[in-house]
Amino acid sequence: MNHDEAARLMGPYRDGELDLSTCLKLEEHLAQCPACRQKMAGEQELTDLVRAEMPRFEPSPFLKTRIQARLREQRPAPKVTSSWNPMALAWTYSSLAVAALVILAVAVFWQQQIPQLDQEAVANHVRSLQVNHLMDVASTDQHTVKPWFAGKLDYSPPVVDLTSSGYPLIGGRLDVLDHRNVAAIIYQRRKHYINLFIWPSDTESLYGRLYNQNGYHALGWTKSGMNYLAVSELGEKEFRDFVQMIQDQTAVTRPGE
Amino acid sequence: MVEQHRDAGGTPDFEQIFLPHLDAAYNLARWLLRNDQDAEDAVQEAYMRAYKAFARFRGGDGKAWFMTILRNVCYTMIKKSRGHETPEPFDEEIHQPMGEPEMQEAFRRKANAESLHVALEKLPDEFREVIVLHDLEGLAYKEIADVVGIPIGTVMSRLARARGRLRAEIVASNDKEFPS
């Protein structure tokens, strides 16, 4: 190894970017070349100075908030704006404070409207698929599933079968939602599962608003004294169809039960 | 609080992947654009662009992907604002090569935060950025190559030239004020 080559490799050597054999060759050269050793020591002094004295600029804490607000503005309908337009940026900038307030208001409103119920239900749904504990009672027969809950719950959840509509009933499970035992009725749509949680609506009513989280949908409603909360990873259209069918069927079957 | 309710209209995946790189992005933008306001604008713009291009993100190194976008935004801004200015030429008169022992002696005398800062300001942007990316942000050569869009060999030589020039500027800068 000559001096020029050694000089070229010193930076990468100190940066830990050399492979082992090149490292060894360079070290071998350095061991017998005082001039190159001195050169490397000199370069190291610069690196030490840079590491010690070159400031890392930190953004204002509001920058992150502003960016999040702008990202959230984008979400409902990603607009195609010109790539770099100072005027547009200035406009956005001026409306940013307003946007942030709106976001905050929406977030607070949302928090009041949806407690952790939807999130909890989605978590239950995901867990039911993960831990291989989808069903406590596996049956495609509503007259098997429904009685299974007797003695386990202090109410009798309506169980309907939607096999003819392409959403076969496949079983039931006891689950916990909002600190109480609830019935989970499981339906299948192709490879997807739907958990339908049912419990008496004695303390609160659900209001039929779609909740989305990481590709999961949740929708709750209250009917004839029961709260229903459906959760699935199904596409929104099929998920809404399912909800509609359950709503129709429970209206029909409930009086007879 | 807002973060806990990402679905109030947030972008959970995007934010989880890219918001952690906010500090690194701001630091690079600040070093390239030299003032707070421009740096903030550039970072915001980069997030908007990244968001629109998110569908094309194929996983992997989110930091390099995002820093590439940020860097493009910065250079567009630089072109717009000082396209007509020519960078100060590197004065060969002042930067006469000197022997390593003299160089080190002069460097030790002058090495301090201020001289470093002045010297960094004088560096061309493409030199300053590799030093920021490597020495401040800790990016490996490969990552710098991805961000800047040059081969690893070029990263290596550019970093070496940037450091050589920085060192020479530190040694030379004070000489102007205090000729020996």
Boltz contact constraints between the chains, C-beta under 6 A:
constraints:
  - contact:
      token1: [A, 11]
      token2: [B, 159]
      max_distance: 6.0
  - contact:
      token1: [A, 11]
      token2: [B, 160]
      max_distance: 6.0
  - contact:
      token1: [A, 12]
      token2: [B, 156]
      max_distance: 6.0
  - contact:
      token1: [A, 17]
      token2: [B, 141]
      max_distance: 6.0
  - contact:
      token1: [A, 38]
      token2: [B, 100]
      max_distance: 6.0
  - contact:
      token1: [A, 39]
      token2: [B, 100]
      max_distance: 6.0
  - contact:
      token1: [A, 42]
      token2: [B, 100]
      max_distance: 6.0
  - contact:
      token1: [A, 42]
      token2: [B, 104]
      max_distance: 6.0
  - contact:
      token1: [A, 46]
      token2: [B, 163]
      max_distance: 6.0
  - contact:
      token1: [A, 46]
      token2: [B, 167]
      max_distance: 6.0
  - contact:
      token1: [A, 49]
      token2: [B, 111]
      max_distance: 6.0
  - contact:
      token1: [A, 49]
      token2: [B, 116]
      max_distance: 6.0
  - contact:
      token1: [A, 50]
      token2: [B, 135]
      max_distance: 6.0
  - contact:
      token1: [A, 53]
      token2: [B, 113]
      max_distance: 6.0
  - contact:
      token1: [A, 53]
      token2: [B, 116]
      max_distance: 6.0
  - contact:
      token1: [A, 56]
      token2: [B, 27]
      max_distance: 6.0
  - contact:
      token1: [A, 56]
      token2: [B, 136]
      max_distance: 6.0
  - contact:
      token1: [A, 57]
      token2: [B, 27]
      max_distance: 6.0
  - contact:
      token1: [A, 57]
      token2: [B, 30]
      max_distance: 6.0
  - contact:
      token1: [A, 59]
      token2: [B, 26]
      max_distance: 6.0
  - contact:
      token1: [A, 63]
      token2: [B, 40]
      max_distance: 6.0
  - contact:
      token1: [A, 64]
      token2: [B, 22]
      max_distance: 6.0
  - contact:
      token1: [A, 67]
      token2: [B, 44]
      max_distance: 6.0
  - contact:
      token1: [A, 67]
      token2: [B, 47]
      max_distance: 6.0
  - contact:
      token1: [A, 71]
      token2: [B, 11]
      max_distance: 6.0
  - contact:
      token1: [A, 71]
      token2: [B, 51]
      max_distance: 6.0
  - contact:
      token1: [A, 72]
      token2: [B, 9]
      max_distance: 6.0
  - contact:
      token1: [A, 72]
      token2: [B, 10]
      max_distance: 6.0
  - contact:
      token1: [A, 74]
      token2: [B, 51]
      max_distance: 6.0
  - contact:
      token1: [A, 75]
      token2: [B, 9]
      max_distance: 6.0
  - contact:
      token1: [A, 75]
      token2: [B, 11]
      max_distance: 6.0
  - contact:
      token1: [A, 84]
      token2: [B, 76]
      max_distance: 6.0
  - contact:
      token1: [A, 106]
      token2: [B, 8]
      max_distance: 6.0
  - contact:
      token1: [A, 107]
      token2: [B, 2]
      max_distance: 6.0
  - contact:
      token1: [A, 107]
      token2: [B, 5]
      max_distance: 6.0
  - contact:
      token1: [A, 107]
      token2: [B, 8]
      max_distance: 6.0
  - contact:
      token1: [A, 110]
      token2: [B, 5]
      max_distance: 6.0
  - contact:
      token1: [A, 110]
      token2: [B, 8]
      max_distance: 6.0
  - contact:
      token1: [A, 212]
      token2: [B, 7]
      max_distance: 6.0
  - contact:
      token1: [A, 213]
      token2: [B, 7]
      max_distance: 6.0
